[in-house]
Each structure stands twice: as C-alpha cells, then as structure tokens.
Amino acid sequence: MMKVKTGLDVWAAQGFSALKGKRVGAIVNPTSVDSRFRHLADLLAGTPGVTLAALFGPEHGIRGEAQYMVAVDEARDRRTNVPVHSLYGSTFESLSPRPEWLKGLDALVFDIQDVGSRYYTYVYTMALAMKAAAQARVPFYVLDRPNPLDGVTLEGNLVGDRFRSFVGLYALPNRHGMTAGELARLFNSQEGFGCELTVVPCEGWTRDMYWSDTGLPFLPPSPNMPTADTALVYPGMCLGEGTNVSEGRGTCRPFEQFGAPWVDTDALLARLEQERLPGVAFRPVGFTPTFDKYKGESCSGAFIHVTDRHAFQPLRTGIAIFQALHDIGPKHFDWRADAYEFVEDVPAFDLLCGTDQVRRGIEEGWSLDRMLEGFAPQTEAFRKHREPALLYAPAR
C-alpha cells in the first residue's frame, strides 16, 4: 500500500483547483506521473478550466528519449499537441526559458523526480526557470517528490565559485538530503530570485525515509538511472564521467558497475579492500558497453553491492574507487579533457567534485582522509544553512 502521496497526487485529488482559469506551462519528464501513472501533461490538458499552453523539456526530454549531454530539440508533444520548448540545448543560455515562451502564461509548474545528488541537472533547470519566471512575473509551482536517499544523510563539500557548472550550479554538498521543493525554497532565498513560489508538499514523507520506505514505484528519471539502487551509488560514481573509466553506461546497471579493458580486477579489489569502506562490498565483473566509453569492447572491473545503506558513504567510496583505478593503471587511467556541461577551461572531474582538491590528491598519492579533509565542516555548515527551507518532519 502506498504510504506517500506526491505533490502531483495531492493536486490531482484537488482537481488542480489552484490552476483553474489559468494558462499553464509545465516542466516535465517521464517521472511526472501520479499514482495511476497518468502524466501531468495529460492531466492538465484534460482538466476543465485549465489551459495547457506549453511544455518545457529538460535534459533527456519530456518523454525521456535523449541520452545525457545530448541537446533536446523543439517539438510538439505527440499526446497533447502542445508546443514543447527545449531547456537543454548546445549552450548555457539554452538552459533557461526564453522570455517569449513565458509571455501569456499565468503559471509555470515543475514536476520532476530528483535523485538527491547535486550533479543531477533537473534541480538547476528548475532554478533557472524560477529565475526566468520571476523576471516575467509568472508564479512558479513545484509539485514535490521524495528524496530517494533520505532527507537526513549529507555527504561532501560545497561547490567552490570557480567550479560552478550545470552539474553544480550552487553551493550544495554531493548528497544534499533535500527534496526539489525544499531546494526551490533554498535557491529562491539564497540567490534572491524574488520568485512567487508555491511548493505543494508530499504527504506522508519523513526525512528518514529511503525510496523503498515510500511505497512508490521508482520510475527512471533519466536513461541511466534505472533503479533506486542506482541513485544510492550515484553521489560517488557520477565522478566517473570525469575520467576515461566506463561508469557502466551502455549496460543494464550503470553506475553500479565500472571498469575498462585495461583494469586488473584482482589488483583493484585488493586495493579497495585496504580502505575498509563501510557498508559496501565489491565483486569482479565483466561487461561490454553498447554505447559510450569502450563501446563494443570487453571491460573488466567491479560491481558495487551496498550491504548497509545507513553506513554506506557513496562519495568516499567513489573517490576511493577512482584513486584505486588511477594507482593500478597509471599508464592507462586518464582524466576527461574535452568540454563538459558547457565548461571548457576546468577539468570535468573538478567540476563534478566542486574542487580540484580530490584530483590533486589522487595525482599526488594522498590518503583518502586527506583528500576529504575539510569536507565534513562544509557539510555541517550546509545542514544549518538549509534549515529554513525544510518542509518535512525529521522522523516517523
């Protein structure tokens, strides 16, 4: 039985009364469905007194067809015949709604499932849309959804000013413990957007809940986020995008498995064993990606098994993994050198880390504790900073 109602379920039960008489735009993707798997776009289009005037597609598009870092084209939604405006093109400017798209709208609604990690771009799509909506004087609504990783556990450092990008636009830790609605409140206050913001909270969600506690089905919010288990390892394993190691894209279990043709799995596992990482175990694995890095090549590596999600530290684990890969394959391991998320002059790995401290530490042979030095105080400062934006009770 479902324990949690999303903001969409709450609003659907109210017949979308807050939108009656309004021309509405909606920022949506495949997760924008209610408990009966009805899509927000279809619900709005079918609600008397509500005019669905425009849809806005984030990274991966409104129906989730596009891979990561692939520009989303303008189109019309095949089900509602409503124009779709892309919020993910080939430039940073393409990430924000154009003023002419917002002209004539009475409300802009955001309803997309986040995964609790700062690299995931949907919350920055939300923030940039809030900023544009404030400038256009269009009220902004967030239909909230649970954080799959709970709302208590935080991990990581805050993004430094020099390392801001679309995978870290604001000063969040790697695992932030907030919902999209709470982040909207934080951004609006912290960044001074001046947005007329309304968050429709979930019902029944408390901060100690992981996804499996909610009773909700997990719908993949992007092509390489197939399960809630993927989301759990993502705050550490997304760092692989900044290296030449496959993070498992092109396989059925991205981010949970990783490797490359040159990896000596025995040496890798022996090295990871030395770190005594809590709440996790590794097993040898082989895979052949169907796309992305090493497409069609046999890779060796490891699969991540989280044995205790409360003890597991995804960021610490991810950093340990890429340090081990660097050390066992010094002639093969490399950092991604091409432009990443519209930034050309900062290494992708540094953008993901929000600092160059980790990369320098890996290159210079620092201990894991030294690479993470200073992170915990930043996390705790953020824990206090976020308090005014929180919406949900601390525990059941």
N, C-alpha and C positions, 0 to 999 in steps of 0.2 A: 504494500500500500504506500502511496506517495506521502512522504512526510512534509515536503517543502513545496510551496507554490512560488513560481517565479513571478516577477513583476508583470509579465505578459498574462499569466493566468489570472492574476488579481484584476488587471484591467479588463480582460475578456469577460470575467464574471460581472463586471460593472457595465458591460455593453459599450466600452470606450466612451463613456459619457463626457469625459474631460475634453474630447476632441469633437463633439457634436457642433456642427456649423462651421468647421474649420477646413481649410485646405492644408493638407499634411504631406510632409516629406518624411521618408523613413530610411535610416541607415541599417541595413540588414545583411544577413548571410544565411547559410543553411541552418544555423542553430536558432534562428528567430522563429521558433515554433512553440505552441502551447502544449499542454499535457495530452492533447488529442492529435498532436503532430500537424496542426494547422498553422501555416506560415502567416506571420504578421501582415505581410503584403496582401495576402488573400483575405484575411480577416478585415483589414481596413477597407479594401476595395468592396467588400460585401456588407459593410455596416451602413445602414441608412443615416443620412445626415453628416457623414464623413466623406470628404473628397480626397482620395489618394492621388496627389498631384505629381509626385516624383519619388523615385527610389535612388539610393546612393550606395554604390558598391565599393567596399574596402578592398584591401589585398585579398586575392583569391576570388573576388566577385561575389554577387548576391546569391548565386546558387553553388558557389564553391568549386568552379571548374578550373581555375587558373593555379599553377604552381607558384612557389614562393619567388618573390622578386621579379614576377612577370607582370608587365603593365596590363591593366584591365581596360577594355575598350568601352566606348559609349554604345548604348544599345537600347532596345525596348524589352521589357520583361515579357516573356512569351505567355505567361498566365494572365497578367493583368493589363497588358498592352500599355503600361505606364512607362514613360522615359526613364532610363537608368543612367545616372551620371557617375562617372568613374572617380573614385577618391584614391586611386593608385595608378599613376602613370609613370613617365620616364624622368620626371624632375621633382624636386622637393615641393615646388609650387603646386604640382598636380595633386598633392595630398589634402588640400583644403577645398571646400566648396567655393565655386565662383559666385560673386555677388548676384549675377543674373540668374543663377539657379535657385537662389533663395527668394528672389523677388516674387511677391504674391503668396508666399507661404505664411500660414498662421501658426504653424508648429513644426518642429523638427524632432523626430523620435529616434532614439538609438536603442537597439535591442540585439546585442551580440554576446555570446558566451566568451568570457576571458578564461585564461588558464593559470593566473596567479603569478606569472613571471614577467619581469619588466621588458624582456625582449619582444614579447608578443605585441604586434603593432596595432591591434584594434583599439586599445585604450588611447593611443595617440591620434588615431583617426577621430575618435570621439572628442578629444581635447581640441584638435584643430577645427573641428566642426562647431564646437561650443564657441570658440573664439570668433569664427565667422558669423555664427548666429547672433552673438552679442552685438557685433558691428552692424548687422542687418536688422537688429531688434526683433528677432524671431525667437519666441520662447522655445526652450530645449527641454526634452523629457528623456529620462533614462529609465528603461524598464530593467530592473536589476535582476541579477542571477548570482547563484552561489560561487564562491571561490573554491575550485576543486581541491586546493591544497590546505584548506582550513584558513581561518582568519586570525590565528594566534601566532603561528610559527613564522619568524622572519629570519632571513639569512642574507649576508652580503654587504657590500659597500654601496655608497651613493655615487651616482654618475657625476664625474667632475665636469666642469664647464667646457673644457677642451674636448671632451669625449661625447658631447651630445649628438644624437642622431635619431633616426626613426626607430631604432631598437633601444633607445634610452634618451627620450626627449626631455625628461625631467628627473629630478634627484630622487629616484626610488632605489631601494635595495633590490637585489636579484630576485628574491622571493619576498613579496611585499605584504601578503596577508590581508589584502583589501578586495572588495568587490568593485565592479566597474562603476556602480553608483557612488560608492564611497570615494573612489578616485576622482570622479567628476566633481564632487564637493571639494575635495582637496585641491584639484587644479584650479577650480573657479576662484577659490580663496587665495591660494598661494601665488598664482600667476596674474591675479587681478583681471580676469576676463570680463567681469561685470555681466555675466550671462544670467538671464532669467531662467533659473534651473529648477526643475522638479524631478526628484527621484521617486519612483514607485518601488518601494522595498519588496523583497521576498517576504513570504510569511512562513514561519516555522524554521528558518535557518538560524543557527547559532554559531559562534565563532570557532568552536571546537570541531565542527563537522568537516570531514573529508567528503569527497563526492559519493562514495559508497554509503554514507550515512543519510543522504538526502532522499533516497528512493526515486530519484530522477534517472531517466535513461541518459547515457552520455552520447551526444551527437558530435562527431568530429568537427571542430570549428575551423579546421584547415586540413588540406590533403595529407599532411604528415603529422597530424595529431589524432591518431585513430582511437585511442583509449584514455581513460583517466590515469592508467599506469604510465602512459607516455608523458602526461603532464607532470607527474611526480618527479621524473628524472630530468625534465626539460630545463630547470633552472641551472643545471650544471652542464648538460650535454649540448645545449644550443651553442656553447663556446666552440664546438667542433666546426661550425660554419666559418670560423676564422682560421682554419687550418686546412691542410691537404689530406686529412683523415676523413674517411666516409663516416658520417654520423647516422648511417643506415637509411638515408633517403634512397628510394628505389627498391626497398624491401617492405615486407609486411609489418616490421617492428622498428620503425625509425626512432632514433634517439635511445632506445633501449639496447641496441646493439651498435657496435662501432668497429672499424678496422680498416685495413688497407692490404694490398698484395704483399707488401714488404714486412708486415708485422710478424714477429716471433711471439706467438701466443704464450708459450711456456715462460719466456722471459718477462712478458707483460704481466702475467698473473703473479709470478714470483715477486715482481716489483710492487704491485698493488697490495699484496699480502703484507709487505713490510709496513705499510701505512696504517694498518689496523683500523680501517674506516668503519664507523658504526652503522649498523642497520642494513648492511648490503653484502651480497656475495656475487662472485663472478664465475662464469663458466666459459670454456672455449667455444667458439662458434665460427662457422664459415658461411659466407653469403656472396651472391653475385648481384650487384645493383642493376636494375633495369633502366635506370636513368641517373643523371647527376654524376658525382665523382666515381671514377672507375666503372663506368657503365660497361657491362658485359665481361668484367674481369673478376676472377675469383679473389675474394678478400678473406683474410684471417683476422680474428680479433676476439672480442668477448661480448657476452650478454650480461646485462645488469639485472640482478634479482634483488629487489628491495625486501628484506626479511623483517624489518621493523620500521614502519613508516614514521613513527614518532621519534626514533633515534636517528634515522637517515638524514644526512646533510647533503643535499644534491649538489650544491655549489662546491663544497670541499671535495666531494667525490669527483666531480667533473674536472676540477683543477688537477687533482692527483692523477687522473687518467691521462690528461694531455701532457703533464710533466713526465709521466712514465713513458708515453709514446715518443716524446722528444728524446729521452735518455737512451731508450733501447734501439732507436733507429736514427742516429744523428746524421747519417748520410742521406736519409730519405724524408724525414719529417720536415715540414716547412709551414710557414705562415701564409695565409691568403694575401695576395699582393694587389689584386685588382680592386676597383672601386666597389664599395659595399654600402647599400642603403643611402645612395646619393652623396657619399663622402669619399673623396679621393686621396686626401693627404694624411689620413690616420689609419693605421692597420685595422682591419676588421676585428681581429681578436681584441684589440684595445677598446674599440667601440663597444663590443659586447661586454667586456669586463668593466667598462666605465672608468678605466685607469690603465696606465702602462705598467703598473707595479707587478702584475701577475706574469706578463710576458717577459719582463726583465728578469724576474725571479727564476723562471723556467730556464732562460738562456744562461743565467749565471750560477745555476745549481743551488739556489736557496732551499731551505727546508720548507715543507708545506706550511708550518706555523708562521714562518717569516713572511711568506707570500700573502698570508691572510692577515698580517699584522695591521691593526687599526680598523679592521672591518667591523668588529663587534661594537665598539663605541659609536660608529656611524649608524649601525642598525638600531641601537638603543635610543639614540637621538631621534631617529625617524619614528620609533614607536611612540614617543611622546608627542612629536610634531603632528602625527596623523590623528590623534585622539579626537579633536573637534569634528572631524569628518566622518567618524564611525557611526553606523546606524544600528548595529546588531548587538545582542546580549553576549557576554563573554562565554557562557556555557549553558548547557541544557539544564 
